[in-house]
C-alpha cells in the first residue's frame, strides 16, 4: 500500500513552541500511513530529538526567499517518483507559506496546507525602515498567496478569525498540542534553587516581541514591595545582552537568574511560584499550557491571540494590558499577598486542558491528511 508523503517545510528549526508542536505531531503520526520529510534551511533542532523515522533535508540558502527553486526541485523529484498515494506540503509560519505558494506553482496535484503560528499583529511591529517594509510586503503577499492553499490553519480562534477576515478565506482552528503529560516527568529532574526565595519565571525567546523590558520593569517594581523575589529567565536570541544590560541599569541583576538554550525548562517552571508571559503578540503561547499542566499560577499579557483563550478570559489566570509594567507589578504583588486566588484559577484552567491534548491534535491532522 502506498503511503501519503508529508513534506514539512519549517525554514528555521530551533528550540521553541513551533518545533515542540511539530515534534509532538510527528511522534503521534502512524508511519505505516505517512512518509515524512522535514525540510529546513538550518540543521533542524528535531533531528536529534525525534525517534520516529523522518528524512531531514537541509537546503543551503542564506535566506528563505532564495530557497524557492531548491525547494521546488525537492518537491518535484518526489512528485515525479510517483511512489506515493498523495503528496502534501505542510508549511509553517507566514514567510514559509509564501515560499511554498511560489515553489509549488503548476504542481497542482501537490496539496498545500499553510499553518500560521503568529497573529497578524506580528506584521505591525518593525524597528527599522527595512524591517517595516519587509513586513508590509509579507502582509500583502499573505492576502494573495493564501488563496492558493488547499487549507489554511490558525492555532487559536482569534488568530484564525482575524486572518480569515483579512484574506477573505476560510481558516480552520487547531490548537497547538501543548498539553503533553511527559513534561510532568521531565519536571521531576533535580535542580538547585534556594528555598528562601519566591521565584517568578519567564520562558521565551530573547527577542523584542517577547517584551522582556516589561517583565524586568514589572519585576523591579514588585520586588520593591515583596521581599526575597527572584526572577528566572530561560531562552535564547538576539536580545540576550540587552536584557543583561537592562537588569544592571535597573539594579536588579543580583535578583535574576538567566539560562541560555536550556532544553528542559520544566523543573524550573515546576519549582517557580509564578510564570509571566509579557509578549506583544503570540500565536498561542504554548508555555502557558505547559505551566498550567504543571499547576503553576500565571500572569500574561492580553496580547493577540492565544493567552486569553488559554486562560479562559482571566478565569484561568491573570491578564494585563500589553507593555503595561505597572499593571503587571500590581498583579504580581497581589498574587504574593494572596497566593490562593491564582492557584484557584490554575486548577480551573487544568480542567480545560483537553483542548490542547497532543493525541487529539494528531487525530485531527491525520484525518485532514487523509481527506484533503
N, C-alpha and C positions, 0 to 999 in steps of 0.2 A: 504494500500500500504506500502510495506517495505521501510525503509529508507536506505540511504548509511551511514555507520558508518565511521566517520572520527576520527582517533586516532592521535592527535598531540603530538609528543614527543619532548619536549623542556626542557632538564635537569635542566638548571638554569635560572629561570624566575625572571628578575629584571626590574627596570625602565630602559628604553633604546630603541634603534631603533628596535631591533628584536621583542621585546614584543609589541611595538606600532604597528608594521606591522601585527603581529598576531591578535592583538585586532581589528584593522580595518578590517581585513579579516573576522574574526568570526562575527563581528557585521553586516556585509553585507550578510552573507550566509543565505539562506532560511531554517529555522529549520523544515519546513514541509518536506524537502527533505533530510536534513542531521541531524544525531545524532552525537554530538561532545563530545569526551572525551579528556581531556587535562592532560598529564602525565608529571610530573617533579620530581626532587629529593629534591627540596625545596618547601616552601609554595609559590605558584605562585603569582606573583605580580598582575596577571589578575583576580584573584579570587574575589577581592573587586572592580574591575574596569570594570567588564563586566555585562551588564544587560541581555544578552542572556542566555538561559538555556544551561549550559555546566556542564558536570561531571568532577570534578577535582580529580585526584588521585596523591597522594604523595608517591613515592617509598622511603622507608627508606634504604638508601645506602650511605656510606661515599664517594664513588667515582662512576663515571659513569660506569667504567669498571665492577664494582661489581653488576650492576643493570641488567645485561644481562638475567639471569634466571627469575628474578622477572618481568621484562618487558615482557618476553616471556609468562609467566603464565597468565598475564593480557590479552594479545592479544589472546592467545589460548582459554581462557574462553569465550571471545566474539565470537571467531571463531566457537567454538563448540555449542554455543547457537542457531546458525542458524536463528537468529532473524532479520538479515539484508540482504538487496539486495546485498550489496557489502561491503567489509572492506578495508579501505585504511589507511596505516600508513604514516603519513606526518611528517618526522623528520627534525629538524632544526640544521644546523651547522655540520661541518665535523665529530667531535667525536660522535655526536648523530647519524649521518648517519651510521657510522661504527658499533655502538652498535646495531642499527636496523637491519643491514645486518646479523649480527651473531644471533640476537634474533629470527629472522624470518625464519631460515633455515628449510626447509621441509614444511613450511606453504605456499605452492605455490599459493593458491587462494587469499592470502592476498596481495594486491597491495602495492608497496613501492615507495613513492616519496621522493627523497632526495633534500633538498634545501641547497645550500652553500651561506652563507652570508658574508664571508670574502674571499679576494683574496688569492691565493696560497702563496703570499708573506708572509702571516702570519706565515708560517711554516719555514721561513728562519730567523726568529728572536728568539733567545734564550739567556737568560742571565746567565744560569748555565749549566754545563755539562748534568745534569739530564734533564733539560728542552729542551736542544738541541736534546738529544737522543729521548725523547718523541715525539718531532715534526718530527724527521726523520722517526720514526715508523708510526706515523699518516699519513705522506705523502705516504709511501709505501702501507699502508692499503687502502688509498683512491683509489689508482690505481687498486686494486683488488676488493674491496667490491662494488665500484660504478658500476661495471659491472652487479651486481645483481639487480639494481634498475629498476623499470618499467619506471621511468622518473627522470632525474636529472635537477634541475633548478638553474640558477645563477641569481643574482639580478642586474647585469649590463653586458653590452655586452663584455667588456674586461675580466671580471671575467669568463664569460661563455666560451669565446674563448680560454683563456689560460687553463682552466680546461678541455675543450674538447680535446685540443691538448695533454695535459698531460695524460689523461686517455684513449684516443682514443675512445671516446663515443660521442654521440650527447647530447648537453646541451642546454636546452631552456632558453631564457632570459625573465624574467618577473620582471619589475622594482618594487621596494617596493612602497606601497601605501602611500607615504609621503605627497601627496597633499590632504590635509584634511581641508576644509574650516571652520570646527568647531574651529580650533585654532585661527581664527580671533576673535571669541567671547571670547575665553579664554584669549587672549592678551589684552582685554579691562579692565581686573582687575586692580584696582588702586594700584600702588606701589609708594614708595618714593625714588626718585633719584634727587639729586641736579642739577638744570638746568645749573649751571656754568661749569659743566664738559662735556667733549666729551667722550662717552662710547664705549669701544670695548668689545665684549663678546665672550667667548668660552664655548660652551655647549658640554661636552663629559665626558666619564668616566675618573676618575683619575687613568689611567694606563700608562705604558711606551709606549704602541703602539700609544697613542694619542699625545705623544711628547709635553707635556706642557713646557718642557725645551725650545723648540724653540719658543713657544708662549711668554714665560716670557722674554727671551733674546731679541726677536724682539720688544716686548713692551717696554723694558728698553731703547733700542736704539732710538725708535721712540719718547718716552716721553721726551727724552733729546732735541728733536728738536721741538716738538709740545706741547704747554702749555695746562695745565688742562685736561690731558688724565687720564682716569680711566679704569681699566680692571676688568670685571666681569667674574668669573669662576663658572660654575654650573656643578656639577657632584657628583660622589661618587667613592670610590675604594681605593686600597692599596697605591696609590701614594700621597694621601692627605697630610700627614705630610711632605713628601719630597718637595711637591710644596710650602708649607708654609715656610720651611727652606730655599729653594732656593730664594724665594721672599725677605726674610730677608737678605740673603747673598748679593743679588743684590741691596739692599737698596731701594726696591720698594714696600714693604709690605703696606705702607700707601696709596698707589695708587691702591690697589687691594681689591675687594670685593669677598668673597668666600661663596658659598652656597652648602651645602651637601644635597643630596636627595630631591631636590625641584621638586615636581610632576608637577608643572605648570611653566615652564621657559619662556613661551611665552610673558608675559608682559615685561620681562627684554630684550628679543630679540627685541620686538617692540620698546622699548624706547632707544635701542642702535643705535649708528651711524655706526657701522661696526661689522660684525661677522667674526671670524677667526676659521678655522679648520686647525690643524697642524699635522694630523695623518701621521704615517709612512706607513700604509696600511688601506684600507677600503673595504667593500663590495660595498657600495654605498655612504652612508653619508646622512642619512635622514634629518639631521639638515640643510643641505644646501637647500633642497627643502622647508623646513619649513620657513627658513629665507627669501627665495625667495617669498613664499606665503605672507609673512608679509611686503615685499618690502624693506628688509634690505640689503645693499651692502655687498659683500662677498669677502674675500681673503682666498684661500685654498691652501694647499699643493697639488702638482700634483701627488698624490700617486696612485698606483693601488688600486681600479679600477674605482670608481664612480665619483669623483669630476670633471674630465674633461668632462665626458658625461653630468652631470647635468649642468655644467657651459658652455656647448657648446664650448669646447676648448678655453675658455678665452673670448668668446663673451658675456657671461652672468655673468662674474665675473672674478677676477684676480686669477692667479695660480702662485705658486712659487715652486722651487725645494725642495724636501723633506729635512727637517732638516736645510735648509739654512736660518738662522735667519737674516742674513744681507740683503738678498733679501726681506724677509718678512718686515723688518723695513723700507726699501726704499719704498715698495709698500704702507705701512701704511702712511708714510709721504706724499707720492704723493697723496693719497686719500684725506687727510685732507687739502691739499693745493688746491685741485680742486675736490670737492665732486660730481660735476655734472657728471664726467666721469663714476664712478662706478654706480651711480644712473641710468644713461642711460643704462648701461649693465644689471642691475637687471630688468628693465622694459622690456627689450628684452627677458630675461630668463623667465619672468612671462607668456609670450605668449606661451611658450612651456611646461607649467606645466601639461597639459592634459596627458602627458606620465606617470605621477605618480598618476593619479586620483584613489581614493580608490574604486569607483563604477566600473570602467572599470577593475580594478585589480580583484575584486570579481567575475565579469562575466567570466573573463579568467579562473580563478581557478574552478569555478562551472562547466564550460564546460569540463575541464580536469577531474574533479572528476566523471562526468557522463560518459565520453567516455573511460577512462583508463581500 
